[in-house]
Amino acid sequence: MVKKVKYFKYNTFGPVTLYTGRMGSGLTLGAVIQIVKASSSRNPPTIASNTTLRYLDYKQLAVEDIESYTESPHLFLFDSPYGKLSASRHASRESTLWCYLFSMLRKSSSRAILTSSMGLQVFDRRIRSLVTDIMFVRSLFSRHQKLQLTHYKLLPRSVWTTIDGKKVRERVLKWVPVAVCELKRTGRYWKYYNTLELPGKEIVQ
């Protein structure tokens, strides 16, 4: 049974979390809520983002600062970073450097958040291999006043399969829903990122 929670604990997420769902369902909003809650934790990480955040102590993601990102725990937000983290065979130098940053996440307490309405396949395979958590986002009310977030984890499972006519158990990795929460009045989080990017939304000063 999927556990219902008020919200998810920061330490329940692995190195890379993907926020996904239908376009316009509140992917960035869901990711920003996680960042806001992480920033108010007892030992908050340093926030770095490729999108504009307000009222938060953060720095803009920059390739030239990658080495410094490994010196202390960080929480990175890559909002729709298709160009930077592309699965294209002809990866740019910048994309290669960002993949290096993600490879460092295995050895550190830093974490990263991705948002994509197109799932995992748009990202470089080296980044896809690091994703351990998926947050599926649904907007339940208009104007994002209520979001439903379902937390999936990549967990090993044993399944029965047939090999050479014999049934054997085989270990496979599956995305398993582990918790769900419904957040009310999420519109109050608009002020934390650049609402000018949201056509038709009221600007919160």
N, C-alpha and C positions, 0 to 999 in steps of 0.2 A: 504494500500500500504506500502511495506517495504521501510523505509527511507535509502537513500544512504548517507554515511558519509565518511569523510577523515579518521577518526579513532574514537574509542569509548572513552567517558569520563570515568575516573577511578571511579567516584562516581555513575555511572549507574549500576555497578555490585553489586550483593548481597553478602551474606557471602561466598558462594562457587561457583566458575565457573569451568565448565568442558570443556576442549578442546577435541573434538573428530572428527573422520573422518577416512578415510582409512589409514592403516599403511604406513608410509613413505610420507604422504601428507604434513607434516610440523607442526605437533601438538606441539612439543616442541618449534619449532621456533616461532609459533604464541604466545605461552605462554610467551616466553622470551621477545618478542616484547612488550607485555603488561607490563612486569616487568620493562623493560628499560624505557618505557614512564612514568610509575608510579614513578620510582626513580628520574625522572627529574621534577616532579610536585612541586608545591609551598611548600607543607608540605609532603615530601616523607615518606612512611612507612619504617620500618626496614625490610630488605629482609632476608628470611631464605629459603634455598633450599636443596633438596636431590640430586641435580645434580650440576656439576661443572659450575660455572659462572666466567667470567673473566671481568676485567675492571669495576666491580661493587662492591660497599661496601655491602657485604652480609656475613651471617654466615651459616655454614652447619647445617642442621636439626639434632637434637640429642634428644633422649628421656629424658635424664637427665636435659635438659634445658627447659622442657615444662612449668614449673612454671614461669620462667622468661619471656616466650613468652607472658604471659598475662599482663605484666606490662606496655607495650606500644603498639601502633598500629603496626602490622606486616602485611606483605604480604608473604604468604607461597607458595612455589612451590613444589608440590608432582608430580614428573615426573614418570609416569607408576609405581605407588607405590602399585602394586598388593599384595605383601607380607605384607606390613605394614597396609593396609586398607582393607584387604580381607573380603569378605562376608562369609567366611568359618564358619561353626558352631563351629569349634574348634579354636577359636581366641586365638592368643598368648597374653602374658602379654603386649608386646610392642604394638600390635594392639589395645588392650583395652585402653592403655594410649593415643594413638593418637586419638581415638574416644572421649576421655575426652577433648582433645584440641579442637576438632571440636565443641563439645557441648558449649565451652566457646565463640565461634564465635558469637553466638546469642546475647551475652551480651556485645560485644565489637565492636570497629571500625576496628578490624583486618579482613582480608579476606584471602581466600585460593584459589589456582588454582590447578586443577587436570588435568592430561592428560591421555587419554585412548582411544585406537583404538577399544575397545570392549564395549563401552558404559558405562552405569551406573551400570548394574547388577553385575559387579565384585566387587563393593564396599559394605562395611557394610551398612545395612539399616539405621543406625543412621546417617551416612554420606550422604547417598542418600537423606534423608529427608531435608538436608540443602542446596542442590543444587538448586539455583534459576535462574542460567544463563547457557546456553550451547552455546559454540562457535563451529560451524561446519566449518571445515577447508578443503579447496580445493586448490591444487597446480595447477595453470593455465599454468605455464611455467616450462620447465625442470630446474633442479638445484635450485628450489624454488626461482626463480627470481620474481615471482609474486604469491601472495596468495590472495584467496578470503575468507573472514571471514563473516559468517552469524551469527548474534547474536539472540538467542532465549531466551525468558523469560517465566517462568512458571506463567501463568496468569489465574485467574478464568474466566470461560465462562458459559453462560446459554445455555443449549441445550434442545430441545424438546425430551421427551421420553414417552413411553407408559407404564403405570402401571395400572394393573387391567382393561385394555381396555380403559383407559382414558389418553389423552395426557396432560402431565404436564411439566412445566419447571424445569430443574434440574441443579444445579450448579456443574460444573466439572472443574478440572484443566487441562489445555492444554499447550503444548509448542507452543508458538506463535512467528514467526519471526518478529523482531521489527526494525532491521537495518542491513545493509550489507556494507562492504567496500572492496576495492581492493587495496592491498599494492604492489607497484612496487619496484623493486630493493631490495627485502628483504634479498638477499645474504649478504648485509653489516652487518646484525645482527648475522651472524655466529660467529663472533669473541667474542660474549658475553657468549657463552657456549662451552663446550669441544667438538670441532669438531672432535677430534680423535674417538669419538663414531659414527661418520658418515662415513662409508666406501665409498671411492671414492670421498670424498669432499676435496677440496683444503684447507689447513690449513692457516688461516689468522693470521699473526703475529702482 
